[in-house]
Amino acid sequence: MNSVTSKFDVEGRSVFVTGGGAGLGLAYAEALAECGAKVTLTGRSSANIEAEAARMRDLGWTVHAHQLDISDATAVAAAIDEHVARFGSLDAVFANAGIGDGPGFWDAAHQRRVPQGEIENLAQSSWARILDVNLNGTAYTVSNAARAMKVLGRPGSIVVTSSVASTMAFPTIATAYMVSKAAVSHLVRQVALELAEFGIRVNAISPGMFVTNIGGGYLADPAARAAMGKYVPMGHMADVHQIKPLALYLASDASDFMTGAELPIDGGVLLGAFK
């Protein structure tokens, strides 16, 4: 009988990560590469992902950088095909890339409304861009991951980054972002049902308040971080390294009977406030 710890073994497996230049995507890539997986790190900034990939290779990890805009369906297909050609497999895909352009209707740090984020001032260009990346780009990534995994004929894991904003309203977050994540969560459920018979698992990670650069660097302000931390029952925002064990779990055989799940990692945000 296999040991429990052996179920988490990803040595030699290949993993494709979108939005890997910083934040959660970079944390996913680091977690899997540290554990022996071969990783393709993708992102919009070639210089950024090349630097991060070089840093990880200096640690002895196998990491390849590939510049990618996931809103370009043709480019996504080519990037996944290149990954398979390079590593000979596609064991896990993290469809993580996303943007959060624009504010919500409330500035928590200063306790005031933000006219730019109010619904009557909805900008068509911002709405379209967020949905194009967060929803369409995620769909292109999931679609091409499924295509490649079917051709390879091996079980695989697709992990999508959603958000607690998919089910809970947040006044500080752009409306378009929240709608895109709600759609992404349902995409996961639909595709998980479709792909189960092929041994391809599809699950979502729904982070809560993590300190990243999403939202135009809003969280660079300590006052903003403190204000957002008040929404968290555990009392503070999370650092990205705290998501790494969950990424390993979903990419490995430890979760081999799980599909269609949406796993929150939010310090209790979805429980609601009690004071």
Secondary structure, 3 states (H helix, E strand, C coil): CCCCHHHHCCCCCEEEECCCCCHHHHHHHHHHHHCCCEEEEEECCHHHHHHHHHHHHHCCCEEEEEECCCCCHHHHHHHHHHHHHHHCCCCEEEECCCCCCCECCEECCCCEECHHHCHHHCCHHHHHHHHHHHHHHHHHHHHHHHHHHHHHCCCEEEEEECCHHHCCCCCCECHHHHHHHHHHHHHHHHHHHHHHHHCEEEEEEEECCECCCCCCCHHHCHHHHHHHHCCCCCCCCECHHHHHHHHHHHHCHHHCCCCCCEEEECCCHHHCCCC
